[in-house]
Amino acid sequence: MSKLSYKTISANEKIVTKNWVLIDAENEVVGRLATVVARILRGKTKPCYTPHFDCGDYVIIINADKIRFTGKKLTDKVYTRHTGYPGGQRFATPREMLKRKPLFVVEHAIKGMLPKNRLGAQLFRNLHVYAGATHPHAGQQPQLINIKDIK
């Protein structure tokens, strides 16, 4: 066989169609939600997936303040940050963060599952997280999906 019977297709702006996806995070486990959303943002659920190109969809997450943790993670898990001053290390549990910044928990989990480069930053901009049940993206007509249906 001298020639291939197929050609490898690399995604570009002409091939990729980006859709809007709506996910309800109420009573969803944080880690399981984050893995599914990261796969959608990355474009791994599409047949035209290319590792070096943004071929994923736009994702809207509503009810981010009603997510849940399994086990004792709500009290035992620790988020660490630093103020930049000597002795400025600060710690917070998910329970405290859900009271103070409910969007942070979901965004932090998803951002940790994206690539740590310019592509990851570009993919993270396609994520929109909201604490309540309303969002300002009705004009984009997002498709409501259940994360248990995504493989």
C-alpha positions as CSV (number, residue, x, y, z in Angstrom):
1,M,0.0,0.0,0.0
2,S,1.8,3.1,-1.2
3,K,-0.8,5.7,-0.1
4,L,-2.9,6.2,2.9
5,S,-6.6,5.7,2.5
6,Y,-7.3,8.6,4.8
7,K,-5.9,12.0,5.7
8,T,-5.4,13.3,9.2
9,I,-7.6,16.4,9.7
10,S,-6.3,19.1,12.0
11,A,-8.9,21.5,13.4
12,N,-8.9,25.2,12.4
13,E,-11.3,28.1,12.4
14,K,-13.1,26.9,9.2
15,I,-13.8,23.4,10.5
16,V,-14.7,24.0,14.1
17,T,-18.2,25.1,15.2
18,K,-18.4,26.2,18.8
19,N,-21.7,25.6,20.5
20,W,-23.1,27.0,23.8
21,V,-23.7,24.4,26.5
22,L,-25.7,24.9,29.8
23,I,-25.0,22.8,32.8
24,D,-26.9,22.8,36.1
25,A,-24.5,22.2,39.0
26,E,-27.1,21.6,41.7
27,N,-26.3,18.6,43.8
28,E,-23.4,17.6,41.5
29,V,-20.0,16.5,42.9
30,V,-17.3,19.1,42.3
31,G,-14.7,16.8,40.8
32,R,-17.0,14.9,38.6
33,L,-18.5,18.1,37.3
34,A,-15.0,19.6,36.7
35,T,-13.8,16.6,34.6
36,V,-16.8,16.7,32.3
37,V,-16.6,20.5,31.9
38,A,-12.9,20.4,31.2
39,R,-13.4,17.7,28.5
40,I,-16.1,19.9,26.9
41,L,-14.0,23.1,27.0
42,R,-11.0,21.2,25.6
43,G,-13.2,19.8,22.7
44,K,-12.5,16.1,23.5
45,T,-16.1,15.2,23.0
46,K,-16.0,16.2,19.3
47,P,-14.6,14.2,16.5
48,C,-12.4,17.0,15.2
49,Y,-10.4,17.3,18.5
50,T,-6.9,18.7,18.0
51,P,-4.7,19.0,21.1
52,H,-3.1,22.4,20.1
53,F,-6.3,24.2,19.0
54,D,-9.4,25.6,20.9
55,C,-12.1,23.4,19.4
56,G,-14.2,23.1,22.5
57,D,-17.6,24.6,23.3
58,Y,-18.6,27.6,25.5
59,V,-19.9,26.3,28.8
60,I,-22.3,28.0,31.2
61,I,-22.6,26.6,34.7
62,I,-25.6,27.7,36.8
63,N,-26.3,27.0,40.5
64,A,-22.6,26.8,41.3
65,D,-23.3,27.6,45.0
66,K,-25.3,24.4,45.3
67,I,-22.5,21.9,44.5
68,R,-21.4,19.2,46.9
69,F,-18.3,17.5,48.1
70,T,-18.1,13.8,49.0
71,G,-16.6,12.5,52.2
72,K,-15.1,15.0,54.6
73,K,-13.7,17.3,51.9
74,L,-16.0,20.2,52.9
75,T,-14.1,20.6,56.1
76,D,-10.7,18.8,55.6
77,K,-9.7,20.1,52.1
78,V,-7.6,23.3,52.2
79,Y,-7.2,26.1,49.6
80,T,-3.9,27.9,50.0
81,R,-3.0,31.4,48.8
82,H,-0.3,33.9,49.6
83,T,-0.7,37.6,50.0
84,G,2.9,38.4,48.8
85,Y,4.1,39.6,52.2
86,P,6.3,37.7,54.6
87,G,4.2,35.3,56.6
88,G,1.3,36.0,54.3
89,Q,0.1,32.4,53.7
90,R,-3.6,32.1,54.1
91,F,-5.8,29.0,54.3
92,A,-9.5,28.4,53.7
93,T,-11.8,25.4,53.6
94,P,-14.4,24.8,50.9
95,R,-17.1,25.6,53.4
96,E,-15.6,29.1,54.0
97,M,-15.0,29.6,50.2
98,L,-18.6,28.6,49.3
99,K,-19.9,31.3,51.7
100,R,-17.4,34.0,50.6
101,K,-16.9,33.2,46.9
102,P,-19.1,30.4,45.7
103,L,-17.8,30.6,42.1
104,F,-14.2,30.1,43.1
105,V,-14.6,26.5,44.1
106,V,-16.0,25.4,40.7
107,E,-13.6,27.6,38.7
108,H,-10.6,26.4,40.7
109,A,-11.4,22.8,40.1
110,I,-12.0,23.3,36.4
111,K,-8.9,25.5,35.9
112,G,-6.7,22.8,37.5
113,M,-7.8,20.3,34.8
114,L,-7.0,22.5,31.9
115,P,-3.5,22.9,30.3
116,K,-1.1,25.1,32.1
117,N,-0.2,27.3,29.1
118,R,-1.7,30.0,26.7
119,L,-4.2,27.5,25.4
120,G,-5.4,26.7,28.9
121,A,-6.0,30.4,29.5
122,Q,-7.9,30.8,26.3
123,L,-10.0,27.7,27.1
124,F,-10.8,29.1,30.6
125,R,-12.2,32.3,29.0
126,N,-14.9,30.0,27.4
127,L,-16.3,29.2,30.8
128,H,-19.0,31.2,32.5
129,V,-20.0,30.3,36.1
130,Y,-23.0,31.8,37.9
131,A,-24.2,31.2,41.5
132,G,-27.9,31.5,40.8
133,A,-30.2,29.9,38.3
134,T,-30.2,32.9,35.9
135,H,-27.5,33.8,33.4
136,P,-27.2,36.6,30.8
137,H,-26.5,34.3,27.8
138,A,-30.1,33.5,26.7
139,G,-29.4,35.1,23.3
140,Q,-26.9,32.4,22.5
141,Q,-29.6,29.7,23.1
142,P,-27.5,27.3,25.1
143,Q,-28.3,23.6,25.0
144,L,-29.0,22.1,28.5
145,I,-27.1,18.9,29.0
146,N,-26.9,16.4,31.8
147,I,-23.3,15.6,32.8
148,K,-24.1,12.0,33.4
149,D,-24.8,11.6,29.6
150,I,-21.3,12.7,28.6
151,K,-18.7,10.0,28.3
